[in-house]
């Protein structure tokens, strides 16, 4: 599964917000301009991020959005799972949403599944240790 445009915008918007000084907010319109996203599309994403506890919003003239938790506590995996769902390429290789592939005669000794599980684990390791504060995990 390729990363959706929604997930890319969500991550870019959150990375942008991680750069804002503590206690300040940024408005949806300004965010949309900074990350080159259509405003109406981005607004839906921001609402979802707020509903799920990643963002807070302030009303009023100086209102806008800010991170609801420290940037080092928000991982790429968190954001991708929220927007796109499981990281695995097939349902049978998912650890958070396992399902048997409909057309699979041999889930217990499917070699492809073993490879995809290993790929999923490697990807999860990188994405879970990549945060808004530190995009690339160390060593």
C-alpha positions as CSV (number, residue, x, y, z in Angstrom):
1,X,0.0,0.0,0.0
2,X,1.4,3.4,-1.0
3,X,1.2,6.3,1.4
4,X,-2.0,8.3,0.6
5,X,-2.0,12.0,-0.2
6,X,-4.0,12.5,3.0
7,X,-1.2,10.8,5.1
8,X,1.5,12.9,3.3
9,X,-0.4,16.2,4.1
10,X,-1.0,15.1,7.7
11,X,2.7,14.4,8.2
12,X,3.8,17.6,6.5
13,X,1.3,19.7,8.5
14,X,2.4,18.1,11.8
15,X,6.1,18.6,10.9
16,X,5.3,22.2,10.2
17,X,3.5,22.6,13.6
18,X,6.4,21.0,15.4
19,X,8.5,24.0,14.3
20,X,6.2,26.5,15.9
21,X,7.3,28.0,19.2
22,X,5.6,26.5,22.3
23,X,2.3,28.1,23.1
24,X,1.8,29.6,19.6
25,X,-0.7,28.5,17.1
26,X,-0.9,28.4,13.3
27,X,-4.1,28.8,11.2
28,X,-5.3,26.2,8.8
29,X,-5.0,28.6,5.9
30,X,-1.3,29.4,6.6
31,X,-0.5,25.7,7.0
32,X,-2.2,24.9,3.7
33,X,0.0,27.5,2.0
34,X,3.2,26.3,3.7
35,X,2.7,22.7,2.7
36,X,1.0,23.4,-0.6
37,X,-2.3,21.6,0.3
38,X,-5.8,22.5,-0.8
39,X,-7.4,24.2,2.3
40,X,-10.7,22.3,2.3
41,X,-8.9,18.9,2.1
42,X,-6.4,19.9,4.8
43,X,-9.2,21.1,7.2
44,X,-10.7,17.7,7.2
45,X,-7.3,16.2,8.1
46,X,-6.7,18.7,10.9
47,X,-10.1,18.0,12.4
48,X,-9.3,14.3,12.4
49,X,-6.0,14.9,14.0
50,X,-7.7,17.0,16.7
51,X,-10.4,14.5,17.3
52,X,-7.7,11.8,17.8
53,X,-5.8,13.9,20.3
54,X,-2.8,14.9,18.2
55,X,-3.8,18.6,17.9
56,X,-5.4,21.2,20.0
57,X,-7.2,24.3,18.6
58,X,-7.8,27.7,20.0
59,X,-10.7,29.9,18.9
60,X,-10.7,33.6,18.2
61,X,-8.5,36.1,16.4
62,X,-5.2,34.6,17.5
63,X,-6.6,31.2,17.2
64,X,-5.4,28.2,15.2
65,X,-3.8,24.8,15.8
66,X,-1.0,23.5,17.9
67,X,0.4,20.1,18.8
68,X,-1.5,18.4,21.7
69,X,1.6,16.5,22.9
70,X,5.4,17.0,22.6
71,X,6.8,16.5,19.1
72,X,9.0,13.6,20.3
73,X,5.9,11.7,21.4
74,X,4.3,11.7,18.0
75,X,5.7,9.1,15.6
76,X,5.4,8.7,11.8
77,X,3.8,5.3,12.6
78,X,1.1,7.0,14.7
79,X,0.1,9.4,11.9
80,X,0.2,6.8,9.1
81,X,-1.9,4.3,11.1
82,X,-4.4,7.0,11.9
83,X,-4.8,8.2,8.4
84,X,-4.1,5.1,6.2
85,X,-4.5,2.2,8.7
86,X,-2.2,-0.8,9.2
87,X,1.4,-0.6,7.9
88,X,1.4,-4.1,6.5
89,X,1.2,-4.7,2.7
90,X,-1.4,-7.5,3.2
91,X,-4.0,-8.1,5.9
92,X,-2.3,-11.4,6.9
93,X,1.0,-9.5,7.6
94,X,-0.6,-7.0,9.9
95,X,0.0,-7.1,13.7
96,X,-2.7,-4.5,14.5
97,X,-5.4,-5.7,12.1
98,X,-4.7,-9.3,11.1
99,X,-7.0,-10.9,8.6
100,X,-6.6,-13.9,6.4
101,X,-6.2,-13.1,2.7
102,X,-9.4,-14.3,1.1
103,X,-7.7,-16.2,-1.7
104,X,-5.0,-17.9,0.4
105,X,-5.1,-21.7,0.7
106,X,-2.2,-21.9,3.2
107,X,-2.0,-19.0,5.6
108,X,0.1,-21.1,8.1
109,X,2.9,-21.9,5.7
110,X,2.7,-19.1,3.2
111,X,6.2,-18.0,2.4
112,X,5.1,-14.6,1.1
113,X,3.4,-13.9,4.4
114,X,6.6,-14.6,6.3
115,X,8.5,-12.2,4.0
116,X,5.8,-9.5,4.3
117,X,5.7,-9.9,8.1
118,X,9.5,-9.3,8.3
119,X,9.1,-6.3,6.0
120,X,6.3,-4.9,8.1
121,X,8.3,-5.3,11.3
122,X,11.3,-3.5,9.7
123,X,9.1,-0.7,8.5
124,X,7.4,-0.4,11.8
125,X,10.7,-0.2,13.7
126,X,11.8,2.8,11.5
127,X,8.4,4.5,11.5
128,X,7.8,4.1,15.2
129,X,11.2,5.5,16.2
130,X,10.8,8.4,13.7
131,X,9.2,11.3,15.5
132,X,8.3,14.9,14.6
133,X,11.2,15.9,16.7
134,X,13.7,13.4,15.3
135,X,12.7,12.3,11.8
136,X,15.5,9.7,11.4
137,X,16.1,7.2,14.1
138,X,19.7,7.0,15.4
139,X,21.9,4.0,14.5
